[in-house]
Amino acid sequence: MALRIHFTAQDLARVRVAPTAGPLAEAFHGLEILAHCGTALPFRPWRAALPGRLDGACRPLWSLLPQSGPSLDLIGLAGTDPSAEAGLEALLGVADEVLRLELLHIDAPAADRVWLGELMDGDLAARRVLADSLAAAHRDLIAPHWGRMRAHLDAFRTDCARTVLDGGVERLLETLCPPVVRWSPPVLEVGSYRPVEVHLDGRGLVIAPMVFLTGRPQLLTDVADEAAAPVLAVPTVRDPLAAAALWGGERGGGASLAALLGRTRAAALELVTDGCSTTELARRLDVSPAAASQHATVLRNARLITTRRRGGAVLHTITPLGTDLLARSGAAG
Protein backbone atom coordinates (compact mmCIF):
# COMPACT_ATOMS: atom_id res chain seq x y z
CA MET A 1 0.00 0.00 0.00
CA ALA A 2 1.17 3.50 -0.74
CA LEU A 3 0.40 7.17 -0.49
CA ARG A 4 0.47 8.34 -4.12
CA ILE A 5 1.18 12.04 -4.71
CA HIS A 6 0.30 13.15 -8.26
CA PHE A 7 2.38 15.96 -9.82
CA THR A 8 1.77 18.25 -12.76
CA ALA A 9 4.52 20.21 -14.52
CA GLN A 10 3.44 23.21 -12.46
CA ASP A 11 3.83 21.21 -9.24
CA LEU A 12 7.37 20.16 -10.17
CA ALA A 13 8.25 23.83 -10.63
CA ARG A 14 6.88 24.57 -7.15
CA VAL A 15 8.78 21.95 -5.15
CA ARG A 16 10.91 23.51 -2.43
CA VAL A 17 12.89 22.28 0.57
CA ALA A 18 12.29 24.01 3.91
CA PRO A 19 15.27 24.61 6.23
CA THR A 20 13.57 22.67 9.02
CA ALA A 21 10.22 21.30 10.11
CA GLY A 22 10.58 23.53 13.17
CA PRO A 23 11.91 22.82 16.68
CA LEU A 24 8.42 22.39 18.14
CA ALA A 25 7.45 19.70 15.64
CA GLU A 26 10.77 18.02 16.49
CA ALA A 27 9.88 18.20 20.20
CA PHE A 28 6.50 16.55 19.71
CA HIS A 29 7.98 13.75 17.63
CA GLY A 30 10.74 13.39 20.21
CA LEU A 31 8.03 12.62 22.76
CA GLU A 32 6.61 10.06 20.34
CA ILE A 33 9.99 8.34 20.16
CA LEU A 34 10.19 8.28 23.97
CA ALA A 35 6.72 6.77 24.16
CA HIS A 36 7.78 3.71 22.19
CA CYS A 37 9.94 1.20 24.05
CA GLY A 38 11.70 0.04 20.89
CA THR A 39 13.55 3.31 20.30
CA ALA A 40 15.33 3.26 16.94
CA LEU A 41 19.06 2.67 17.21
CA PRO A 42 20.16 6.19 16.10
CA PHE A 43 18.17 7.73 18.99
CA ARG A 44 19.34 5.48 21.82
CA PRO A 45 22.29 7.71 22.87
CA TRP A 46 19.92 10.70 22.91
CA ARG A 47 17.42 8.84 25.06
CA ALA A 48 20.12 7.57 27.43
CA ALA A 49 21.37 11.12 28.03
CA LEU A 50 17.95 12.46 29.04
CA PRO A 51 17.08 13.10 32.69
CA GLY A 52 15.41 10.22 34.50
CA ARG A 53 12.09 12.07 34.49
CA LEU A 54 10.87 14.82 32.20
CA ASP A 55 9.49 18.05 33.55
CA GLY A 56 5.89 17.54 34.70
CA ALA A 57 4.89 20.42 32.43
CA CYS A 58 5.30 18.01 29.48
CA ARG A 59 2.34 15.87 30.61
CA PRO A 60 -0.44 17.70 28.72
CA LEU A 61 1.47 17.37 25.46
CA TRP A 62 2.34 13.76 26.27
CA SER A 63 -1.36 13.01 26.70
CA LEU A 64 -1.96 14.09 23.09
CA LEU A 65 0.29 11.37 21.69
CA PRO A 66 -1.98 9.27 19.48
CA GLN A 67 -2.74 5.68 20.35
CA SER A 68 -2.99 5.00 16.62
CA GLY A 69 -3.46 6.95 13.42
CA PRO A 70 -2.20 10.46 12.60
CA SER A 71 -0.28 12.71 14.98
CA LEU A 72 -0.92 16.32 15.87
CA ASP A 73 0.44 18.46 13.03
CA LEU A 74 2.80 20.87 14.81
CA ILE A 75 4.16 22.04 11.46
CA GLY A 76 0.73 23.39 10.58
CA LEU A 77 0.02 24.72 14.07
CA ALA A 78 3.41 26.24 14.95
CA GLY A 79 5.09 26.75 11.59
CA THR A 80 8.63 25.88 10.54
CA ASP A 81 10.51 28.89 11.89
CA PRO A 82 13.84 27.78 13.44
CA SER A 83 13.00 29.82 16.54
CA ALA A 84 10.98 28.02 19.23
CA GLU A 85 9.72 31.39 20.47
CA ALA A 86 8.29 32.23 17.05
CA GLY A 87 6.66 28.80 16.90
CA LEU A 88 5.01 29.27 20.29
CA GLU A 89 3.66 32.65 19.21
CA ALA A 90 2.26 31.05 16.06
CA LEU A 91 0.59 28.32 18.13
CA LEU A 92 -1.01 30.84 20.47
CA GLY A 93 -2.28 32.83 17.50
CA VAL A 94 -3.54 30.03 15.28
CA ALA A 95 -7.25 30.13 14.46
CA ASP A 96 -9.52 28.25 16.89
CA GLU A 97 -11.09 26.27 14.05
CA VAL A 98 -7.68 25.07 12.82
CA LEU A 99 -6.71 23.75 16.27
CA ARG A 100 -10.13 22.17 16.73
CA LEU A 101 -9.90 20.33 13.41
CA GLU A 102 -6.42 19.06 14.28
CA LEU A 103 -7.58 17.75 17.65
CA LEU A 104 -10.57 16.02 16.05
CA HIS A 105 -8.21 14.05 13.80
CA ILE A 106 -6.13 12.44 16.56
CA ASP A 107 -6.86 9.46 18.77
CA ALA A 108 -5.67 10.60 22.22
CA PRO A 109 -7.56 8.67 24.93
CA ALA A 110 -5.05 9.73 27.61
CA ALA A 111 -5.90 13.43 27.31
CA ASP A 112 -7.93 15.11 30.05
CA ARG A 113 -11.38 15.40 28.51
CA VAL A 114 -12.19 18.69 30.22
CA TRP A 115 -8.95 20.31 29.06
CA LEU A 116 -9.35 18.85 25.57
CA GLY A 117 -12.87 20.24 25.39
CA GLU A 118 -11.63 23.66 26.45
CA LEU A 119 -8.95 23.53 23.75
CA MET A 120 -11.55 22.73 21.13
CA ASP A 121 -13.76 25.55 22.38
CA GLY A 122 -10.96 28.09 21.93
CA ASP A 123 -10.20 28.68 25.61
CA LEU A 124 -7.00 30.78 25.78
CA ALA A 125 -5.91 29.45 29.18
CA ALA A 126 -6.18 25.87 27.91
CA ARG A 127 -4.11 26.79 24.87
CA ARG A 128 -1.46 28.37 27.09
CA VAL A 129 -1.19 25.06 28.96
CA LEU A 130 -0.51 23.38 25.60
CA ALA A 131 2.08 26.02 24.67
CA ASP A 132 3.83 25.75 28.06
CA SER A 133 3.90 21.96 27.73
CA LEU A 134 5.40 22.21 24.27
CA ALA A 135 7.98 24.72 25.49
CA ALA A 136 9.00 22.33 28.30
CA ALA A 137 9.37 19.43 25.85
CA HIS A 138 11.48 21.60 23.56
CA ARG A 139 13.70 22.69 26.44
CA ASP A 140 14.33 19.13 27.65
CA LEU A 141 14.48 17.21 24.36
CA ILE A 142 15.60 19.57 21.61
CA ALA A 143 17.35 22.71 22.89
CA PRO A 144 20.57 20.97 24.06
CA HIS A 145 21.11 19.58 20.57
CA TRP A 146 19.59 22.27 18.35
CA GLY A 147 22.90 23.66 17.08
CA ARG A 148 24.01 20.28 15.83
CA MET A 149 20.55 19.48 14.51
CA ARG A 150 20.54 22.70 12.47
CA ALA A 151 23.95 21.84 11.01
CA HIS A 152 22.68 18.39 10.09
CA LEU A 153 19.49 19.77 8.52
CA ASP A 154 21.46 22.42 6.65
CA ALA A 155 23.64 19.66 5.22
CA PHE A 156 20.56 17.79 4.06
CA ARG A 157 19.19 20.91 2.41
CA THR A 158 22.53 21.68 0.75
CA ASP A 159 22.64 18.14 -0.58
CA CYS A 160 19.11 18.58 -1.98
CA ALA A 161 20.15 21.81 -3.70
CA ARG A 162 23.18 20.10 -5.22
CA THR A 163 20.99 17.25 -6.46
CA VAL A 164 18.60 19.70 -8.13
CA LEU A 165 21.48 21.59 -9.75
CA ASP A 166 22.98 18.37 -11.10
CA GLY A 167 19.84 16.45 -12.09
CA GLY A 168 16.75 18.61 -11.65
CA VAL A 169 13.74 18.28 -9.36
CA GLU A 170 12.88 14.82 -10.62
CA ARG A 171 16.33 13.57 -9.59
CA LEU A 172 15.65 14.96 -6.11
CA LEU A 173 12.38 13.04 -5.96
CA GLU A 174 14.12 9.87 -7.20
CA THR A 175 16.67 10.01 -4.38
CA LEU A 176 14.34 11.09 -1.57
CA CYS A 177 14.33 8.50 1.25
CA PRO A 178 14.73 5.27 -0.70
CA PRO A 179 13.38 2.60 -0.55
CA VAL A 180 10.21 3.87 1.18
CA VAL A 181 9.78 6.64 -1.40
CA ARG A 182 9.70 5.91 -5.14
CA TRP A 183 9.39 8.37 -8.01
CA SER A 184 7.33 6.90 -10.85
CA PRO A 185 6.58 9.94 -13.03
CA PRO A 186 4.32 11.77 -12.51
CA VAL A 187 3.59 10.08 -9.15
CA LEU A 188 5.62 10.04 -5.93
CA GLU A 189 4.83 6.85 -4.03
CA VAL A 190 5.38 6.80 -0.27
CA GLY A 191 5.00 3.64 1.79
CA SER A 192 1.80 3.85 3.81
CA TYR A 193 -0.49 1.75 5.97
CA ARG A 194 -3.40 2.47 3.64
CA PRO A 195 -3.79 3.55 0.02
CA VAL A 196 -4.25 7.31 -0.44
CA GLU A 197 -4.35 9.37 -3.64
CA VAL A 198 -3.34 13.05 -3.41
CA HIS A 199 -3.46 15.39 -6.41
CA LEU A 200 -1.35 18.51 -5.92
CA ASP A 201 -3.20 20.36 -8.71
CA GLY A 202 -0.61 23.11 -9.03
CA ARG A 203 -0.09 23.71 -5.30
CA GLY A 204 3.43 22.31 -5.33
CA LEU A 205 5.08 20.45 -2.46
CA VAL A 206 7.20 21.52 0.51
CA ILE A 207 9.78 18.98 1.65
CA ALA A 208 10.49 19.46 5.36
CA PRO A 209 13.51 17.56 6.76
CA MET A 210 13.10 16.20 10.30
CA VAL A 211 15.55 14.63 12.74
CA PHE A 212 12.96 13.14 15.12
CA LEU A 213 11.00 11.23 12.52
CA THR A 214 11.47 7.51 12.04
CA GLY A 215 10.26 5.18 9.33
CA ARG A 216 8.03 6.65 6.64
CA PRO A 217 7.72 10.29 5.56
CA GLN A 218 4.48 11.99 6.55
CA LEU A 219 2.30 14.13 4.31
CA LEU A 220 0.65 17.05 6.10
CA THR A 221 -2.02 19.29 4.64
CA ASP A 222 -3.35 22.63 5.83
CA VAL A 223 -6.83 21.94 7.21
CA ALA A 224 -7.77 25.62 6.92
CA ASP A 225 -6.39 26.36 3.45
CA GLU A 226 -6.95 23.82 0.68
CA ALA A 227 -4.85 25.95 -1.69
CA ALA A 228 -1.72 25.72 0.47
CA ALA A 229 1.07 23.40 -0.65
CA PRO A 230 1.13 20.13 1.32
CA VAL A 231 4.22 19.43 3.43
CA LEU A 232 6.10 16.16 3.14
CA ALA A 233 8.08 15.65 6.36
CA VAL A 234 11.01 13.35 5.64
CA PRO A 235 13.34 11.59 8.11
CA THR A 236 17.01 12.53 7.84
CA VAL A 237 18.57 10.30 10.52
CA ARG A 238 18.92 6.66 9.58
CA ASP A 239 22.64 5.94 10.04
CA PRO A 240 23.65 5.36 13.72
CA LEU A 241 27.21 6.54 13.06
CA ALA A 242 26.04 9.82 11.52
CA ALA A 243 23.46 10.22 14.28
CA ALA A 244 26.13 9.96 16.97
CA ALA A 245 27.37 13.43 16.01
CA LEU A 246 24.03 14.92 17.05
CA TRP A 247 24.13 13.81 20.67
CA GLY A 248 27.73 14.49 21.73
CA GLY A 249 29.07 17.12 24.15
CA GLU A 250 29.43 20.72 23.05
CA ARG A 251 32.57 21.81 24.86
CA GLY A 252 36.01 22.22 23.41
CA GLY A 253 34.99 21.50 19.84
CA GLY A 254 35.95 24.80 18.30
CA ALA A 255 39.50 24.54 19.66
CA SER A 256 39.76 20.96 18.37
CA LEU A 257 38.68 22.04 14.89
CA ALA A 258 41.22 24.87 14.90
CA ALA A 259 43.93 22.42 15.94
CA LEU A 260 42.97 20.12 13.08
CA LEU A 261 42.58 22.64 10.27
CA GLY A 262 44.31 25.72 11.55
CA ARG A 263 42.46 28.70 13.01
CA THR A 264 41.92 30.53 9.72
CA ARG A 265 40.75 27.48 7.78
CA ALA A 266 38.44 26.46 10.61
CA ALA A 267 36.92 29.94 10.47
CA ALA A 268 36.65 29.68 6.67
CA LEU A 269 34.78 26.38 6.95
CA GLU A 270 32.23 27.99 9.27
CA LEU A 271 31.85 31.02 6.99
CA VAL A 272 30.95 28.98 3.91
CA THR A 273 28.10 27.20 5.72
CA ASP A 274 25.60 29.48 3.97
CA GLY A 275 27.74 29.85 0.84
CA CYS A 276 30.05 32.75 0.01
CA SER A 277 32.35 33.98 -2.74
CA THR A 278 36.15 34.15 -2.55
CA THR A 279 35.97 37.93 -2.26
CA GLU A 280 33.50 37.75 0.63
CA LEU A 281 35.55 35.03 2.31
CA ALA A 282 38.67 37.18 2.07
CA ARG A 283 36.87 40.19 3.52
CA ARG A 284 35.40 38.27 6.44
CA LEU A 285 38.68 36.48 7.22
CA ASP A 286 40.61 39.76 6.80
CA VAL A 287 43.07 38.17 4.37
CA SER A 288 43.95 38.78 0.72
CA PRO A 289 41.79 37.21 -2.02
CA ALA A 290 44.79 35.05 -3.00
CA ALA A 291 45.09 33.73 0.58
CA ALA A 292 41.33 33.10 0.77
CA SER A 293 41.51 31.18 -2.51
CA GLN A 294 44.38 29.09 -1.14
CA HIS A 295 42.44 28.24 2.04
CA ALA A 296 39.40 27.31 -0.07
CA THR A 297 41.55 25.04 -2.23
CA VAL A 298 42.81 23.15 0.82
CA LEU A 299 39.25 22.71 2.15
CA ARG A 300 38.02 21.66 -1.29
CA ASN A 301 40.80 19.08 -1.68
CA ALA A 302 39.75 17.66 1.70
CA ARG A 303 36.17 17.43 0.36
CA LEU A 304 34.89 19.78 3.06
CA ILE A 305 33.60 22.37 0.58
CA THR A 306 32.64 22.50 -3.08
CA THR A 307 33.30 25.35 -5.48
CA ARG A 308 31.11 26.41 -8.40
CA ARG A 309 31.37 29.31 -10.80
CA ARG A 310 28.32 31.58 -10.90
CA GLY A 311 28.70 34.21 -13.58
CA GLY A 312 31.86 36.14 -12.85
CA ALA A 313 32.10 34.94 -9.23
CA VAL A 314 33.18 31.72 -7.55
CA LEU A 315 30.79 30.36 -4.91
CA HIS A 316 32.00 28.10 -2.11
CA THR A 317 29.51 25.90 -0.23
CA ILE A 318 29.99 23.37 2.53
CA THR A 319 29.61 19.65 1.85
CA PRO A 320 27.80 17.15 4.09
CA LEU A 321 31.24 15.95 5.25
CA GLY A 322 32.20 19.51 6.19
CA THR A 323 28.94 20.08 8.01
CA ASP A 324 29.36 16.80 9.88
CA LEU A 325 32.87 17.87 10.94
CA LEU A 326 31.47 21.17 12.26
CA ALA A 327 28.69 19.32 14.06
CA ARG A 328 31.09 16.86 15.67
CA SER A 329 33.32 19.69 16.83
CA GLY A 330 30.44 21.75 18.18
CA ALA A 331 31.57 24.72 16.10
CA ALA A 332 28.24 24.90 14.30
CA GLY A 333 26.18 25.27 17.46
Rosetta blueprint (number, residue, H / E / L):
1 M L
2 A E
3 L E
4 R E
5 I E
6 H E
7 F L
8 T L
9 A H
10 Q H
11 D H
12 L H
13 A H
14 R L
15 V E
16 R E
17 V E
18 A L
19 P L
20 T L
21 A L
22 G L
23 P H
24 L H
25 A H
26 E H
27 A H
28 F H
29 H H
30 G H
31 L H
32 E H
33 I H
34 L H
35 A H
36 H L
37 C L
38 G L
39 T L
40 A L
41 L H
42 P H
43 F H
44 R H
45 P H
46 W H
47 R H
48 A H
49 A L
50 L L
51 P L
52 G L
53 R L
54 L L
55 D L
56 G H
57 A H
58 C H
59 R H
60 P H
61 L H
62 W H
63 S L
64 L L
65 L L
66 P L
67 Q L
68 S L
69 G L
70 P L
71 S L
72 L L
73 D L
74 L H
75 I H
76 G H
77 L H
78 A H
79 G L
80 T L
81 D L
82 P L
83 S L
84 A H
85 E H
86 A H
87 G H
88 L H
89 E H
90 A H
91 L H
92 L H
93 G H
94 V L
95 A L
96 D H
97 E H
98 V H
99 L H
100 R H
101 L H
102 E H
103 L H
104 L H
105 H L
106 I L
107 D L
108 A L
109 P L
110 A L
111 A L
112 D L
113 R H
114 V H
115 W H
116 L H
117 G H
118 E H
119 L H
120 M H
121 D L
122 G L
123 D L
124 L H
125 A H
126 A H
127 R H
128 R H
129 V H
130 L H
131 A H
132 D H
133 S H
134 L H
135 A H
136 A H
137 A H
138 H H
139 R H
140 D H
141 L H
142 I H
143 A H
144 P H
145 H H
146 W H
147 G H
148 R H
149 M H
150 R H
151 A H
152 H H
153 L H
154 D H
155 A H
156 F H
157 R H
158 T H
159 D H
160 C H
161 A H
162 R H
163 T H
164 V H
165 L H
166 D H
167 G H
168 G H
169 V H
170 E H
171 R H
172 L H
173 L H
174 E H
175 T L
176 L L
177 C L
178 P L
179 P L
180 V L
181 V E
182 R E
183 W E
184 S E
185 P L
186 P L
187 V E
188 L E
189 E E
190 V E
191 G E
192 S L
193 Y L
194 R L
195 P L
196 V E
197 E E
198 V E
199 H E
200 L L
201 D L
202 G L
203 R L
204 G L
205 L E
206 V E
207 I E
208 A E
209 P E
210 M E
211 V L
212 F L
213 L L
214 T L
215 G L
216 R L
217 P L
218 Q E
219 L E
220 L E
221 T L
222 D L
223 V L
224 A L
225 D L
226 E L
227 A L
228 A L
229 A L
230 P L
231 V E
232 L E
233 A E
234 V E
235 P E
236 T L
237 V L
238 R L
239 D L
240 P H
241 L H
242 A H
243 A H
244 A H
245 A L
246 L L
247 W L
248 G L
249 G L
250 E L
251 R L
252 G L
253 G H
254 G H
255 A H
256 S H
257 L H
258 A H
259 A H
260 L H
261 L H
262 G L
263 R H
264 T H
265 R H
266 A H
267 A H
268 A H
269 L H
270 E H
271 L H
272 V H
273 T H
274 D H
275 G L
276 C E
277 S E
278 T H
279 T H
280 E H
281 L H
282 A H
283 R H
284 R H
285 L H
286 D L
287 V L
288 S L
289 P H
290 A H
291 A H
292 A H
293 S H
294 Q H
295 H H
296 A H
297 T H
298 V H
299 L H
300 R H
301 N H
302 A L
303 R L
304 L L
305 I E
306 T E
307 T E
308 R E
309 R E
310 R E
311 G L
312 G L
313 A E
314 V E
315 L E
316 H E
317 T E
318 I E
319 T L
320 P H
321 L H
322 G H
323 T H
324 D H
325 L H
326 L H
327 A H
328 R H
329 S H
330 G L
331 A L
332 A L
333 G L
